[in-house]
Amino acid sequence: MFKSNVNSEMIRKIFLDNNACESAIRGFCIGKNNWHLIDTIEGAKASAIIYSLAETAKANNLKPYKYFDLLLTEIPRHMDDTNLEFLDNLLPWSEVLPEDCRKLKTQ
């Protein structure tokens, strides 16, 4: 009897659907019919990278537009650097990102 309770408790912690994943790719699936201009493998790879960055920013409660603005401002400033440690501060989960990149937390 005890094992059954333990097992059922463990099962309750496992999501029975993948709604979060499906919601995350919804915009991608809607937009794919409009992307006829991507006609090369390199273009598709670039699109996937940008999309992945945007979704990772959203998953970390960032405003994607502000986050991309930060990336496109900061990375060119370090183009001549051989030390790439500055990139750690630009990762979406970094605690040193400016507050204007973060979404307001809802109560």
N, C-alpha and C positions, 0 to 999 in steps of 0.2 A: 504494500500500500504506500509506504513512504517513497519508494523509488518512482512510483507512478506520479506522485505529487511533484517530485523533483523534475522528472522529465516533462511534465505538463507545464511547469513554470519556465523551463528552458524554451519550450516551444512557443510560449506566449511572447518571448522576446524576439522571435524571428518574424520579420514581415512576410506576409503571405502574398504580397503583390510587389510590383516594381513601379508603382505610380510615380515615385520621385524621379526615377531614371527616365520614364516615359515623358514626364513633364519637362525635364531638362532638354530633351531632344525635340520637343514639339516645334519650336521655332525653326530648327534646322530642317525638319521634314516638310514644313509648310513652305519654306523658302527654296527648297531644292528644285522645284519646277521653274523658278525664276533665274536659275544660275546657268543658263545656256552659254554665257560668255566664258565660263571656265572650260577651256578646251584643251588644256594640257595637264599632264601629271603634276608638274611643278605648281601650276595655278591651284589645282585641287589640294595639294599639300599645304600651300600658303593659306588657303581658305580654312582648312582643318586646324591649322595652328592658331589662327586668329579666333576661330570659333571656340577652340579649347581654352584659350586664355580668357575669353569673355565668360564662358560658363564657370570656369574655376574662380574667377573674380566674383561672380554672383553667388557661388557656393560658400565663399568666404565673406559674405555680406559687404561687398564693395560695389560701388557704382561703376559699371564697366567703362562709361565714357570718361569719367574722371581718372580711372585707373590707366586707361590707354593714353590719356593726356600726360599723366605722370611718366609713363614708360617712354613716350616719344620725346619728352623733354629731358629726362635724366640720362638715358642711354647714350645719346649723342655727346653729352658732356664727358663721357668716359671712353670715347672711341680710341684714344691713344694710350690708355692705361693697359699695362700688362697684368695688373692685379684685378681679377674679376670678382673680388669679394663684395663689391658694391651691389652685385646682383642679388645677394641674399636679402638685402634690405628692400628689394623691389618685388619679392615674391608675394603672392596674394595673401598669405597667412602671416606675413611679417608684422610684428607689433609696432614697428617704427614708421609705418606708412602714415601720411598726413590724414588728419581727421576728415578733411573734405572728400576723401576717397571712400570713406565708410558710410554705409547706410545708417540712418537713425534706427536705434533699436526700439521696436514696438513693445509695449507693456503687455 
